[in-house]
Amino acid sequence: MRGLYIGSTSGYSGKNMIVMGIGLKMQKDGLNIGYMKPVGAMPVEVDGKLGDDDAIFVQDVLGLDEDPAQVTPVVVTQDFKVKAFTGKLDGLSDTIAENYEELAKDRDLTLVAGSGSMYSGKYCDTDAITIIKKLGIKAVIIDRFEKEFKYDYLAVMKEQLGDQLVGVILNDVPSHFMEEVNQLLAPFFERRGIKVLGVIPRDPLMGAIKVGDLADRLGGKIISAHNKADRVVESFLIGTMQVENFMTHFRKKKNSAIIVGGDRSDVQLVALEGDCPCLVLTGNLYPNDIILTRSEVLETPIIMVREDTYSVAKKMDSILSRHKLRDAIKIKQGADLVAENIDFQHIKKELGL
């Protein structure tokens, strides 16, 4: 039974995107693909059975319909944590192995998705290293660019996994860092015996979010142009500066939500006339009638939130970096990015496919 574990150096690194991208590409190549997410952190009940929300979603994308309790035999709830920390849980890796054998039966390849980082779940022996060795499968590790890559972490993973590590995928790499990746980091990894399977460039669409979803995540409400809540936000710009300086930055930032105080009508008007996807007004302050009227005419939604500009900007940064891959257009874009930038021939060779 061939299996491939997809893990990462940290949470929110793009595991779902990579799993779906690999799965869809392998299915297109005629392979019978199975799927499992041994440990889930997003509990959801389906027909009286506990499963993981992400796992159910990925199954749906891959056209699979396995028992959610079998796909994710370990679901982390508060009750689970209490039992784990008080020593009332054991044999979890055996349970995972039993379910894996059932799910992998008659499959050409079973994709096993990690949760969190490679060390997540160590407290109850369900971490990635333990699972990979227990199942006797190969692994791919994703490292998402966040100021720099975790090269020390990946070197340790190579020491711990040895030949079970097929390689690494460097994800969300900004264009200005590509040269350093290709000329410095990739050769370094190769010398350490770590195959770089792919370098996936940063794509603004993958971190985008609809205005309506953004309002929900910010705990705010849309107060105008409600019919355009499906407009897409790819980034944000803080409008606390003078109008002249703001305009200079604004021209460079397409599809950016503008976070601005509810009393800054000068910046609000410039942003509206410049066709930003939405305004996020802070401090729980309503805009004046002129701004509301222009918002409706230009069909640019306004979100009003209670928090101050700095707090909203911090929350926005977290939302855009961690927003779930759920829209059909993003799934297709993610699958295309994976298909175009990953060395599938090497993966197949390593797996004996």
C-alpha positions in Angstrom: 0.0 0.0 0.0 1.6 3.2 -1.2 1.1 6.3 0.9 2.4 9.8 0.9 2.3 12.0 3.9 2.0 15.8 3.3 3.2 17.7 6.2 4.6 21.2 6.9 7.0 23.2 9.1 4.1 25.2 10.5 0.4 25.5 10.4 -1.3 27.3 7.5 1.4 26.4 5.0 -0.8 25.3 2.2 -1.2 21.6 3.0 -4.8 21.4 1.7 -3.8 23.1 -1.6 -0.9 20.7 -2.1 -3.0 17.6 -1.2 -5.8 18.6 -3.5 -3.3 19.6 -6.3 -1.4 16.3 -6.1 -4.6 14.3 -5.8 -6.3 15.9 -8.8 -3.2 15.6 -10.9 -2.7 11.9 -10.0 -6.3 11.2 -10.7 -6.0 12.9 -14.0 -3.1 10.6 -14.7 -5.4 7.6 -14.1 -4.4 6.7 -10.6 -6.9 5.5 -7.9 -6.3 8.0 -5.1 -7.3 7.6 -1.5 -7.2 10.2 1.3 -6.8 10.4 5.0 -6.2 13.1 7.6 -5.3 11.1 10.8 -5.6 14.0 13.2 -8.2 16.8 12.8 -8.5 20.1 14.7 -11.8 21.3 13.3 -14.5 19.0 14.8 -17.7 18.6 12.8 -20.5 16.0 13.2 -21.8 14.3 10.0 -24.7 11.8 10.4 -23.8 11.3 14.1 -20.1 10.7 13.4 -17.3 13.0 14.4 -15.0 14.1 11.6 -12.8 17.1 10.6 -14.2 19.9 8.5 -11.1 20.3 6.3 -11.0 16.6 5.7 -14.6 16.5 4.6 -14.0 19.4 2.2 -10.9 17.8 0.7 -12.7 14.5 0.2 -15.5 16.3 -1.6 -13.0 18.0 -4.0 -11.3 14.7 -4.7 -14.6 13.0 -5.3 -14.3 10.6 -2.3 -17.0 9.6 0.1 -15.4 7.7 2.9 -16.6 7.5 6.5 -15.4 10.8 8.1 -14.7 9.0 11.4 -12.4 6.6 9.5 -10.7 9.4 7.5 -10.0 11.3 10.7 -9.9 8.8 13.6 -8.4 11.3 16.0 -10.3 14.6 16.4 -9.0 17.1 18.9 -11.8 18.4 21.1 -11.5 19.8 24.6 -12.5 16.5 26.0 -9.8 14.8 24.0 -7.2 17.2 25.3 -8.2 16.6 28.9 -7.9 12.8 28.5 -4.6 13.1 26.7 -3.0 15.3 29.3 -4.3 13.1 32.2 -2.8 10.0 30.5 -6.2 8.4 29.7 -5.5 7.9 26.0 -3.1 5.4 24.4 -2.9 3.4 21.3 -3.9 6.2 19.0 -1.2 5.5 16.5 -2.5 1.9 16.3 -6.0 3.2 15.6 -4.7 5.4 12.9 -2.8 2.5 11.3 -5.9 0.3 11.3 -8.0 2.9 9.6 -5.2 3.7 7.1 -5.0 0.0 6.1 -8.8 0.0 5.4 -8.7 3.3 3.4 -5.6 2.4 1.4 -6.9 -1.0 0.4 -7.2 -1.3 -3.4 -5.8 2.3 -3.9 -2.8 3.1 -6.1 -1.8 5.8 -3.6 -3.2 7.2 -0.4 -2.5 10.8 0.5 -2.1 11.4 4.2 -2.6 15.0 5.3 -0.8 16.4 8.3 -2.3 18.8 10.9 -0.3 21.8 12.1 3.5 21.3 12.0 5.5 18.1 11.9 5.7 18.1 15.7 2.0 18.9 16.4 0.4 16.1 18.4 3.6 14.9 20.1 1.9 15.1 23.4 -0.3 12.2 22.4 2.1 10.4 20.0 0.2 11.5 16.9 2.9 13.8 15.5 4.0 13.5 11.9 7.2 11.6 12.5 5.5 9.0 14.6 2.7 8.5 12.1 5.0 8.3 9.0 7.2 5.7 10.7 4.1 3.8 12.0 2.5 3.6 8.6 5.8 3.0 6.8 5.1 5.6 4.1 7.0 8.4 2.3 6.7 12.1 3.1 6.7 15.5 1.5 7.2 18.6 3.7 5.9 22.1 2.8 7.7 25.2 4.0 5.8 28.4 3.4 7.9 31.6 3.0 7.5 33.9 6.1 10.4 36.4 6.0 12.7 33.4 5.4 12.6 29.6 5.1 13.1 27.1 8.0 16.2 25.5 6.6 17.4 24.2 10.0 14.0 22.6 10.5 14.1 20.8 7.2 17.7 19.6 7.8 16.5 18.0 11.1 13.5 16.4 9.3 15.9 14.8 6.8 18.0 13.4 9.7 14.8 12.0 11.3 13.1 10.6 8.2 16.1 9.6 6.0 14.9 8.0 2.8 11.3 8.3 3.8 11.5 12.1 2.9 10.8 12.4 -0.8 11.5 16.1 -0.7 10.3 19.5 0.2 8.0 22.1 -1.5 8.8 25.8 -1.0 5.4 27.6 -1.0 4.2 31.2 -1.4 7.6 32.5 -2.6 7.6 36.2 -3.5 9.1 37.1 -6.9 12.0 39.1 -5.3 13.1 36.0 -3.4 13.1 33.6 -6.3 16.7 34.3 -7.3 18.0 33.5 -3.8 15.9 30.3 -3.7 17.2 29.1 -7.0 20.9 30.1 -6.6 21.4 29.7 -2.8 18.8 27.7 -1.0 18.0 25.0 -3.5 21.7 24.0 -4.0 22.1 24.0 -0.2 19.2 21.6 0.2 20.4 19.3 -2.6 23.9 19.1 -0.9 22.1 17.9 2.3 20.3 15.3 0.4 17.0 17.2 0.4 15.2 17.2 -2.9 13.4 20.4 -3.7 10.3 19.1 -5.4 8.9 22.5 -6.3 9.0 26.2 -5.7 5.4 27.6 -5.8 5.3 31.4 -6.5 3.2 33.7 -4.5 -0.2 34.3 -6.0 -2.4 37.1 -4.6 -5.6 35.1 -5.5 -4.7 32.3 -3.1 -4.8 34.6 -0.1 -7.9 36.5 -1.3 -11.2 36.7 0.5 -14.6 37.9 -0.4 -15.8 41.1 1.2 -18.8 39.4 2.9 -16.5 36.8 4.5 -14.0 39.5 5.5 -16.8 41.4 7.4 -17.7 38.2 9.3 -14.1 37.5 10.2 -13.5 41.0 11.4 -16.7 41.0 13.4 -18.0 44.0 11.5 -21.0 44.7 9.4 -21.5 45.9 5.8 -23.4 49.2 5.8 -23.6 49.9 2.1 -23.5 48.3 -1.4 -24.6 45.0 0.1 -25.1 43.5 -3.4 -21.3 43.6 -4.0 -20.3 41.5 -0.9 -18.7 39.0 -3.3 -16.0 41.4 -4.4 -12.5 40.1 -3.8 -9.9 41.5 -1.4 -6.2 40.4 -2.0 -4.4 42.7 0.4 -4.9 45.8 2.5 -3.6 49.4 2.9 -3.9 51.5 6.0 -5.2 55.0 5.3 -3.8 56.9 8.2 -1.4 59.1 6.2 -2.0 62.4 4.4 -4.0 62.1 1.2 -1.1 62.9 -1.1 1.0 60.1 0.4 -1.9 57.8 0.5 -2.6 58.2 -3.2 1.0 57.3 -4.0 0.7 54.0 -2.2 -2.8 53.4 -3.3 -1.9 53.4 -7.0 0.5 50.5 -6.4 -1.9 48.3 -4.4 -4.6 46.7 -6.6 -7.6 44.9 -5.0 -6.6 46.3 -1.6 -9.2 46.9 1.2 -8.6 50.3 2.7 -8.5 50.4 6.5 -9.3 53.9 7.7 -10.8 55.7 10.6 -14.5 56.5 10.2 -13.8 60.2 10.5 -11.3 60.3 7.6 -13.7 61.2 4.8 -10.9 62.7 2.7 -9.1 59.3 2.4 -12.4 57.4 2.1 -13.4 59.4 -0.9 -10.1 59.0 -2.7 -10.3 55.2 -2.1 -13.8 55.0 -3.4 -13.1 57.0 -6.5 -10.0 54.8 -7.1 -12.2 51.6 -7.2 -10.9 49.8 -4.1 -12.8 46.5 -3.4 -14.1 47.8 0.0 -13.5 50.3 2.8 -13.0 49.1 6.4 -14.0 51.9 8.7 -12.6 51.6 12.3 -13.7 53.0 15.6 -17.4 52.2 15.1 -17.9 55.5 13.3 -20.4 55.9 10.5 -19.2 57.8 7.4 -21.0 61.0 6.3 -23.9 61.0 3.8 -21.6 61.9 0.9 -19.4 58.9 1.4 -22.4 56.6 1.8 -23.9 57.9 -1.4 -20.7 57.5 -3.4 -20.3 54.0 -2.0 -23.7 53.0 -3.3 -23.2 54.7 -6.7 -19.8 53.2 -7.2 -20.9 49.8 -5.7 -18.1 49.7 -3.3 -19.1 48.0 0.1 -18.2 49.7 3.4 -17.5 47.5 6.4 -17.8 49.1 9.8 -15.9 47.6 12.8 -15.5 48.6 16.4 -11.8 48.1 16.9 -9.1 50.7 16.2 -7.1 50.8 13.0 -4.0 49.1 14.3 -5.9 46.2 15.8 -7.9 45.7 12.6 -4.8 45.8 10.5 -3.2 43.0 12.6 -6.3 40.9 12.4 -6.5 41.5 8.6 -2.9 40.4 8.2 -3.7 37.1 10.0 -7.0 36.6 8.0 -5.3 37.0 4.6 -2.5 34.6 5.5 -4.8 31.9 7.0 -7.9 32.2 4.9 -9.2 28.7 3.9 -9.0 27.5 0.3 -12.8 27.0 -0.3 -13.8 28.9 -3.4 -14.0 27.0 -6.7 -11.8 29.5 -8.5 -9.1 29.3 -5.8 -9.2 25.5 -5.9 -8.6 25.5 -9.6 -5.8 28.1 -9.3 -4.2 26.2 -6.5 -4.4 22.9 -8.5 -2.8 24.6 -11.5 0.0 26.1 -9.4 0.8 22.6 -8.0 0.6 20.9 -11.4 2.9 23.5 -13.0 5.5 23.8 -10.3 6.0 20.3 -8.7 8.2 17.5 -10.0 5.6 14.8 -10.3 7.9 12.4 -12.1 10.3 12.4 -9.1 7.4 11.8 -6.7 6.1 8.9 -8.8 9.6 7.4 -9.1 10.1 7.5 -5.3 6.7 5.9 -4.7 7.2 3.3 -7.4 4.3 4.4 -9.4 
